[in-house]
Amino acid sequence: MKHRSFNLLRRFLPYYKKYWGVMALDLVMASFTTVCELVFPLIVRAITGRATSDLSTLTVSFVWKVGLFYVFLRLVDTAAQFYMTSIGHIMGVRMETDMRTALFEHLQRLSFNYFDNTKIGQIMSRITNDLFEITEFAHHCPEEFFVASVKIIVSFAILCRFNVWLTVIIFAMLPGMLICSRIFNKRMRQVFRERRVQTGELNARVEDSLLGVRVVRSFAGEPVEREKFEADNRLLFRIKKRSYYYMAGFHSTTRLFDGIMYIAVVVAGALFLINGGITVADYAAYLLYVSALLTSVRRIVEFTEQFQQGITGIERFFEILDVPVDIEDAPDARQLGQVKGEITLDDVSFRYTEEGREILSHISLTVRPGEKVALVGPSGGGKTTLVSLIPRFYDVESGRVLVDGKDVRGLTLQSLRRRIGVVQQDVYLFSGTVKENILYGRPDADDDAVIAAARAAGAHEFISELPNGYDTYVGERGVKLSGGQKQRISIARVFLKDPPILILDEATSALDNESERLVQRSLEKLSVGRTAVIIAHRLTTVQNADRIIVLTDEGIAEEGDHKTLMEKQGIYYDLYKMYEQ
């Protein structure tokens, strides 16, 4: 555990690099605040010493000088404390911002495989809650350890000058406090991790329920959702309750040792005072130094709680950063220039996981430039998987996927995906305006280009009738629009992108007849002059395709145009007749 914490801290240190100047000045300010606390017992000792040895030396002038000197130190302490609380915390926030950026950029590079197996609520918890704890850790950790170390070392040196044996008695009790804190520390580390994991699970549960609120209402599923939420909520409560028991034991034990050490100083010091082993002035100063010492030790021990929360957050942060990027540009990747639109699958096999079943097995297929090819067949045959290999959303297990004769693994992802437009059944519109969603296809396009794309997609008329036209807010995931409207906006987005290769993945299967007719017309217009690969369950929408491929879990079963396949009376014929019924 200790070795793991050290490795995490070692990996975390580079995030201080940009802010080493701020951090160094923060530690200087921390030393100023420490000086104030360490000087005060010496002032008390000086006054007490003069009062007990020769009262005539305790003059008004001396008292005023000492008082003004300490006021000056307090002004310095105030300025230093302001810097530490403001600039020091802002440094922590800057580091949090850098880490959140690194995390988001890494998530953007991860393949679909990662998101297929990870709950978004868990990811959100790491981006928000975990990084907040890291902010506090980043600022307070160096500061607390530095201040405590200075106080402990200086106090120990000064206390030894007053009375070595009394100092030995005090420091002999510290190992007991540290051993007890270590026991609770180990338990807190584990329970803090459980708490963060369960917080992510609860976030995922809430997100799932709220995003599916229309399904919940339509099935009167509120009691079911409440029950699931309550189960996760109660589990989080139990974990938190356990964490607070550990924290209570931790703090209570610390206070117990604290009290024992205080009374040991008072009793043992009084005995030394009786026997002449320490002067009254030194005894008064000793009590104040021990108070400062124990305060520092207690702060370090209690900071363990924040330390463990920070370490847990750092651990979960690096867990995501350590997820390998399965799909990225090869070191010698080339830009994909002008595209004719030829797509070739050369003996392609694919499975989602090493243990999973093979979805595609030795598939070979060529789509000529400008050709419209439809993929049909029973569910589970691998149609969506096959088209996902073209823009390299997944990498093949064996074989090659080629665009214009170039292996997609040798091309930069950006240049490849810019030349492929995808229209899916499950349309995703971002929370924003209609215009912002269309502009996603080409962010630098002007208003005229946006309107032209909308007209081509058959969307301009209904957009113009919206309350604020193109500036109408569509709601989260476009909830304020109908299915057909959302689909036409997504088509407008692709029109604006103007890609030479088009993938249509069941783009009309979730629409009513009227919306399907409108969207189908837009898709036909979009496909003109482009290489198009179309997945369809409604076979009437692909009758005019240049070629129809029937894909089953055993591979390509049939191939030909609509007329040829109907005359063959094979799988396609049966599917078509089934649809007609």
C-alpha positions in Angstrom: 0.0 0.0 0.0 2.8 2.4 1.0 4.7 1.5 -2.2 1.6 2.1 -4.3 1.0 5.5 -2.7 4.6 6.5 -3.4 4.3 5.5 -7.1 1.0 7.5 -7.3 2.7 10.6 -5.8 5.7 10.2 -8.1 3.3 10.2 -11.1 1.4 13.2 -9.7 4.5 15.4 -9.2 4.8 16.5 -12.8 1.5 18.4 -12.5 3.4 20.8 -10.2 6.0 21.6 -12.8 4.1 24.6 -14.4 3.5 26.0 -10.9 6.8 25.4 -9.1 7.3 29.2 -8.6 3.8 29.6 -6.9 4.4 26.4 -4.8 7.9 27.6 -3.7 6.5 31.0 -2.7 3.6 29.3 -0.9 6.1 27.3 1.2 8.0 30.5 2.0 4.7 32.1 3.2 4.1 28.9 5.2 7.5 29.4 6.9 6.6 33.0 7.8 3.4 31.8 9.6 5.5 29.1 11.3 8.0 31.7 12.6 5.1 33.6 14.3 4.1 30.5 16.3 7.6 29.6 17.2 8.6 33.1 18.4 5.7 33.5 20.7 6.9 31.0 23.4 10.3 32.7 23.3 8.6 36.1 24.0 6.7 34.6 26.9 9.9 33.0 28.2 11.8 36.2 28.0 9.1 38.2 30.0 8.6 35.4 32.5 12.4 35.0 33.0 12.9 38.7 33.8 9.9 38.7 36.1 11.1 35.7 38.1 14.8 36.4 38.2 15.0 40.3 38.4 11.7 42.2 38.1 13.6 45.5 37.6 14.8 44.3 34.2 11.2 44.0 33.0 10.7 47.6 31.8 7.8 49.2 30.0 10.1 49.9 27.1 11.1 46.2 26.8 7.5 45.1 26.9 6.5 47.6 24.2 9.3 46.6 22.0 8.4 42.9 22.3 4.7 43.7 21.8 5.4 45.8 18.6 7.7 43.2 17.3 5.1 40.5 17.7 2.4 42.7 16.1 4.8 43.1 13.1 5.2 39.3 12.9 1.4 39.0 13.0 1.0 41.4 10.1 3.5 39.3 8.1 1.6 36.2 9.2 -1.7 37.8 7.9 -0.2 38.6 4.5 1.3 35.1 4.3 -1.9 33.5 5.3 -3.9 35.5 2.6 -1.4 34.3 -0.1 -1.7 30.7 1.0 -5.5 30.7 1.2 -6.0 32.5 -2.1 -3.1 32.0 -4.5 -2.3 28.6 -3.0 -5.8 27.3 -3.5 -6.0 28.8 -7.0 -2.8 26.9 -7.9 -4.7 23.7 -6.8 -7.6 24.7 -9.0 -5.3 25.2 -11.9 -3.8 21.8 -11.4 -7.3 20.4 -11.2 -8.2 22.1 -14.5 -5.0 20.7 -16.2 -5.9 17.2 -15.0 -9.5 17.4 -16.0 -8.3 18.5 -19.5 -5.9 15.6 -19.7 -8.6 13.2 -18.6 -11.1 14.6 -21.1 -8.6 14.5 -24.0 -7.7 10.9 -23.1 -11.4 9.9 -23.0 -11.8 11.4 -26.4 -9.1 9.1 -27.8 -10.4 5.9 -26.2 -12.2 3.4 -28.5 -15.9 2.5 -28.4 -14.9 -0.7 -26.6 -14.1 1.3 -23.4 -17.5 3.1 -23.5 -19.3 -0.1 -24.3 -18.1 -1.4 -20.9 -18.0 1.7 -18.7 -20.9 3.6 -17.1 -20.9 7.3 -17.9 -21.9 8.1 -14.3 -18.7 6.5 -13.1 -16.7 8.6 -15.6 -18.5 11.8 -14.5 -17.8 11.1 -10.9 -14.1 10.9 -11.6 -14.1 14.1 -13.6 -15.9 16.1 -10.9 -15.8 14.6 -7.4 -12.4 12.9 -7.5 -10.7 15.9 -9.0 -12.1 18.3 -6.4 -10.4 16.2 -3.7 -7.2 16.3 -5.7 -7.4 20.1 -5.7 -7.4 20.2 -1.9 -4.7 17.6 -1.8 -2.4 19.4 -4.3 -2.4 22.6 -2.3 -2.5 21.4 1.3 -0.3 18.3 1.1 3.1 20.1 0.6 2.1 22.9 2.8 0.9 20.8 5.8 3.9 18.5 5.7 6.4 21.4 5.3 4.9 23.4 8.2 4.6 20.4 10.5 8.2 19.3 9.7 9.6 22.7 10.4 7.6 23.0 13.7 8.5 19.5 14.9 12.2 19.8 14.1 12.6 23.3 15.5 10.4 22.5 18.5 12.4 19.4 19.2 15.7 21.3 19.1 14.5 24.1 21.4 12.8 21.7 23.8 16.0 19.6 24.1 17.8 22.9 25.2 15.2 23.4 28.0 15.2 19.8 29.2 16.4 16.7 27.3 14.7 14.1 29.5 11.3 15.8 29.4 11.6 16.0 25.6 12.4 12.3 25.4 9.3 11.4 27.4 7.1 13.4 25.1 8.6 12.1 21.8 8.5 8.5 23.1 4.7 8.7 23.1 4.6 9.7 19.4 5.1 6.2 17.9 2.0 4.9 19.7 -0.1 7.7 18.1 1.4 7.0 14.7 0.8 3.2 14.9 -2.8 3.7 15.8 -3.3 6.3 13.0 -1.7 3.9 10.5 -4.2 1.1 11.4 -7.2 3.5 10.9 -5.4 5.0 7.9 -5.4 1.6 6.0 -9.1 1.1 6.7 -10.0 4.6 5.6 -8.1 4.2 2.3 -10.3 1.2 1.4 -13.6 2.7 2.5 -12.9 6.0 0.7 -12.4 4.0 -2.5 -15.6 2.1 -2.0 -17.4 5.4 -1.4 -16.2 6.9 -4.6 -17.1 3.8 -6.6 -20.6 3.7 -5.1 -21.0 7.4 -5.7 -20.3 6.8 -9.4 -22.8 3.9 -9.4 -25.4 6.2 -7.9 -24.7 8.9 -10.5 -25.0 6.3 -13.2 -28.3 5.2 -11.8 -29.7 8.7 -11.7 -28.5 9.5 -15.2 -30.0 6.3 -16.6 -33.3 7.0 -14.9 -33.5 10.7 -16.0 -32.5 10.1 -19.6 -35.1 7.4 -19.8 -37.8 9.3 -18.0 -40.2 9.0 -20.9 -39.9 5.2 -20.9 -40.3 5.2 -17.1 -43.5 7.3 -17.3 -45.0 5.3 -20.2 -44.5 2.0 -18.3 -45.5 3.6 -14.9 -42.1 2.5 -13.8 -41.6 5.1 -11.1 -41.8 2.5 -8.2 -39.2 0.3 -9.9 -36.9 3.3 -10.4 -37.4 4.4 -6.8 -36.6 0.9 -5.6 -33.4 0.7 -7.7 -32.4 4.2 -6.6 -33.1 3.4 -2.9 -31.0 0.2 -3.1 -28.0 2.2 -4.4 -28.6 5.1 -2.0 -28.8 2.8 1.0 -25.6 1.0 0.0 -23.8 4.4 -0.3 -25.3 5.3 3.2 -23.8 2.1 4.7 -20.4 2.7 3.1 -20.4 6.3 4.4 -21.5 5.2 7.8 -18.6 2.8 8.0 -16.2 5.5 6.8 -17.4 7.8 9.6 -16.9 5.1 12.2 -13.3 4.7 11.0 -12.9 8.5 11.0 -14.3 8.7 14.6 -11.9 6.0 15.8 -9.1 7.8 14.1 -9.9 11.3 15.6 -10.8 9.9 19.0 -7.5 7.9 19.3 -5.6 11.0 18.3 -7.3 13.1 20.9 -6.6 10.5 23.6 -2.9 10.5 22.9 -3.0 14.3 22.7 -4.5 14.5 26.2 -2.0 12.0 27.6 0.9 13.8 26.2 -0.4 17.2 27.5 -0.8 15.8 31.1 2.6 14.1 30.9 4.2 17.4 30.1 2.4 19.1 33.0 3.1 16.4 35.6 6.7 15.6 34.5 7.5 19.2 34.0 6.2 20.1 37.4 8.4 17.4 39.0 11.4 18.7 37.2 10.5 22.2 38.4 10.3 21.0 42.0 13.7 19.3 41.7 15.3 22.3 39.9 15.6 20.5 36.6 13.9 23.4 34.8 13.2 27.1 35.5 9.8 28.7 35.7 10.4 30.6 32.5 11.6 27.5 30.6 8.6 25.6 32.0 6.1 28.2 30.7 7.8 28.3 27.3 8.0 24.5 27.3 4.2 24.2 27.7 3.6 26.6 24.8 6.1 24.7 22.6 4.6 21.4 23.4 1.2 22.9 22.5 2.6 24.0 19.2 4.3 20.6 18.7 1.2 18.6 19.5 -0.9 20.8 17.3 1.4 20.1 14.4 1.5 16.4 15.0 -2.3 16.4 15.3 -2.7 18.3 12.1 -0.4 15.9 10.3 -2.2 12.9 11.7 -5.6 14.4 10.9 -4.5 15.4 7.5 -4.1 11.7 6.8 -7.9 11.7 6.1 -7.5 14.3 3.4 -4.4 12.7 2.2 -6.2 9.4 1.8 -9.1 11.0 -0.1 -6.6 12.8 -2.4 -4.6 9.6 -3.0 -7.8 7.7 -3.8 -8.8 10.4 -6.2 -5.3 10.3 -7.8 -5.5 6.6 -8.1 -8.9 6.7 -9.8 -7.6 9.5 -12.1 -4.6 7.4 -13.3 -6.9 4.3 -13.7 -8.5 6.1 -16.6 -5.3 7.6 -18.0 -3.8 4.1 -17.9 -6.5 2.7 -20.1 -4.6 2.0 -23.3 -5.7 3.8 -26.5 -6.6 0.9 -28.7 -7.2 3.0 -31.8 -4.7 5.8 -32.6 -2.6 7.1 -35.4 0.3 4.9 -36.3 3.7 6.7 -36.0 4.0 6.9 -39.8 0.2 7.5 -40.5 -0.5 9.5 -43.7 -3.2 12.1 -44.5 -6.0 10.8 -46.7 -6.2 13.3 -49.6 -8.8 13.4 -52.3 -11.1 10.4 -52.1 -12.7 8.5 -55.0 -14.7 6.4 -52.5 -13.6 2.8 -53.1 -14.1 0.6 -50.0 -12.5 -2.8 -49.7 -12.8 -5.4 -46.9 -10.1 -7.9 -47.5 -10.6 -11.2 -45.5 -11.8 -9.3 -42.4 -12.5 -11.1 -39.1 -13.6 -9.3 -35.9 -14.7 -10.0 -32.4 -15.4 -7.4 -29.6 -13.4 -9.1 -26.9 -10.8 -11.9 -26.9 -13.2 -14.2 -25.1 -16.3 -13.1 -27.2 -17.7 -14.9 -30.2 -16.5 -13.9 -33.7 -18.9 -11.4 -35.2 -17.4 -11.3 -38.7 -15.4 -14.2 -40.1 -13.2 -13.8 -43.3 -15.5 -11.2 -45.0 -14.3 -9.9 -48.3 -16.2 -7.2 -50.1 -15.5 -4.3 -52.5 -17.7 -1.2 -52.9 -16.9 0.7 -56.0 -16.6 4.6 -56.1 -20.1 6.1 -56.3 -21.8 2.8 -55.8 -24.8 2.4 -53.4 -24.6 -0.9 -51.5 -27.2 -2.1 -49.1 -26.5 -4.5 -46.2 -29.5 -6.5 -45.1 -30.1 -9.7 -43.1 -31.2 -11.0 -39.7 -30.2 -9.2 -36.5 -26.9 -10.3 -35.1 -25.3 -10.8 -38.5 -22.7 -8.1 -38.0 -24.0 -5.3 -40.3 -23.4 -2.4 -37.9 -20.1 -3.9 -36.9 -19.0 -4.1 -40.5 -19.7 -0.4 -41.3 -18.1 0.6 -38.0 -14.8 -0.8 -39.3 -14.7 1.6 -42.2 -14.2 4.8 -40.1 -12.1 2.7 -37.8 -14.3 2.9 -34.8 -13.0 -0.6 -34.1 -9.9 -2.3 -35.5 -10.1 -5.6 -37.3 -8.8 -8.8 -35.6 -7.4 -10.0 -38.9 -7.5 -8.9 -42.6 -7.6 -5.3 -43.9 -10.1 -2.4 -44.5 -9.0 -0.3 -47.4 -10.2 3.1 -48.6 -9.0 3.8 -52.2 -6.5 1.0 -51.7 -5.0 2.4 -48.5 -5.2 0.5 -45.3 -7.2 2.6 -42.8 -4.7 1.7 -40.1 -2.1 3.6 -42.0 -4.2 6.8 -42.3 -4.7 9.5 -39.7 -8.0 9.2 -37.9 -8.9 12.8 -38.5 -8.4 12.7 -42.3 -10.2 9.4 -42.6 -13.3 10.4 -40.5 -13.6 13.8 -42.2 -14.3 12.0 -45.4 -17.0 9.7 -44.0 -20.4 10.8 -43.1 -22.5 8.7 -40.7 -26.3 8.9 -40.3 -27.5 6.6 -37.5 -30.9 5.4 -36.3 -30.3 6.8 -32.8 -29.8 10.4 -33.6 -27.8 12.4 -31.1 -28.3 16.1 -31.0 -26.3 18.2 -28.5 -27.9 20.5 -26.0 -27.8 23.8 -28.0 -29.5 25.4 -30.9 -30.5 23.9 -34.3 -27.8 26.0 -35.9 -25.1 24.7 -33.5 -26.1 21.1 -34.2 -25.9 21.5 -38.0 -22.5 23.4 -37.7 -21.1 20.3 -36.0 -20.6 19.0 -39.6 -18.3 21.9 -40.4 -17.8 24.4 -37.6 -16.3 27.1 -39.8 -19.3 27.2 -42.2 -21.3 30.5 -42.6 -25.0 30.9 -42.2 -25.7 30.6 -45.9 -24.0 27.2 -45.9 -26.0 26.1 -42.9 -29.3 27.1 -44.6 -28.3 25.4 -47.8 -27.5 22.2 -46.0 -30.9 22.3 -44.2 -32.7 22.9 -47.5 -30.9 19.9 -49.1 -32.0 17.8 -46.1 -35.6 19.0 -46.3 -35.3 20.6 -42.9 -35.4 24.3 -43.7 -39.2 24.6 -43.8 -39.8 23.2 -40.3 -36.8 24.9 -38.8 -38.1 28.3 -40.1 -41.4 27.6 -38.3 -39.7 27.0 -34.9 -40.0 29.8 -32.3 -36.5 31.2 -32.9 -35.8 29.5 -36.3 -32.2 28.3 -36.4 -31.5 29.7 -33.0 -34.1 27.6 -31.3 -32.9 25.6 -28.4 -33.5 21.9 -29.1 -33.2 20.6 -25.5 -31.1 17.8 -24.2 -30.6 15.2 -26.9 -33.1 17.1 -29.0 -36.2 16.2 -26.9 -38.1 19.2 -28.2 -38.1 17.8 -31.7 -39.9 14.9 -33.3 -37.9 11.8 -34.5 -38.2 12.9 -38.2 -37.1 16.4 -37.4 -34.0 15.2 -35.5 -33.1 12.9 -38.3 -33.3 15.6 -40.9 -31.1 17.9 -38.8 -28.6 15.1 -38.6 -28.7 14.7 -42.3 -28.2 18.4 -42.7 -25.1 18.1 -40.6 -23.8 15.5 -43.0 -24.7 17.6 -46.0 -22.7 20.4 -44.5 -19.8 18.1 -43.9 -20.0 17.0 -47.6 -18.1 13.7 -47.3 -17.4 11.4 -50.3 -18.3 8.3 -48.4 -21.7 7.8 -46.7 -22.8 5.3 -44.1 -26.5 5.0 -43.3 -27.2 2.8 -40.4 -30.9 2.1 -40.2 -31.5 5.8 -40.6 -35.3 5.5 -41.0 -36.3 2.4 -39.1 -37.5 4.3 -36.0 -39.7 6.7 -37.9 -43.4 6.8 -38.8 -44.4 6.4 -42.4 -44.7 10.2 -43.2 -41.4 11.0 -41.5 -39.8 8.0 -43.2 -40.9 9.3 -46.6 -39.5 12.7 -46.0 -36.2 11.4 -44.5 -35.8 8.9 -47.3 -36.1 11.6 -49.9 -33.4 13.6 -48.1 -31.2 10.5 -47.9 -31.5 9.8 -51.6 -30.5 13.3 -52.3 -27.6 13.0 -49.9 -26.4 9.7 -51.6 -26.1 11.2 -55.1 -22.5 11.2 -56.3 -21.2 9.5 -53.1 -20.2 6.0 -52.2 -23.0 4.8 -49.9 -23.2 1.8 -47.6 -26.7 1.4 -46.3 -28.0 -0.8 -43.5 -31.8 -1.3 -43.6 -34.4 -3.5 -42.1 -37.2 -2.0 -44.1 -36.2 -3.6 -47.4 -38.5 -1.4 -49.5 -36.0 1.5 -48.8 -33.1 -0.3 -50.6 -34.9 -1.7 -53.7 -33.0 0.9 -55.8 -29.6 0.1 -54.4 -26.9 -0.9 -57.0 -26.1 -4.0 -55.0 -27.7 -5.7 -52.0 -25.5 -7.8 -49.7 -27.3 -10.4 -47.4 -25.2 -10.7 -44.3 -25.8 -13.5 -41.8 -23.8 -14.8 -38.8 -22.1 -17.2 -41.3 -20.9 -14.4 -43.6 -22.1 -13.1 -46.9 -25.0 -15.4 -48.0 -26.3 -13.6 -51.1 -25.4 -10.7 -53.3 -27.0 -8.9 -56.2 -29.6 -6.3 -57.1 -33.2 -6.4 -55.9 -34.6 -8.1 -59.0 -31.9 -10.8 -59.1 -32.3 -11.7 -55.4 -36.1 -11.9 -55.7 -35.8 -14.2 -58.7 -33.3 -16.4 -56.6 -36.0 -16.8 -53.9 -33.4 -17.3 -51.2 -32.9 -15.5 -47.8 -33.5 -12.0 -49.3 -36.8 -13.2 -50.9 -38.0 -14.6 -47.6 -37.1 -11.4 -45.7 -38.8 -9.3 -48.3 -42.0 -11.4 -48.2 -41.9 -11.3 -44.4 -41.7 -7.5 -44.5 -44.6 -7.2 -47.0 -46.8 -9.2 -44.6 
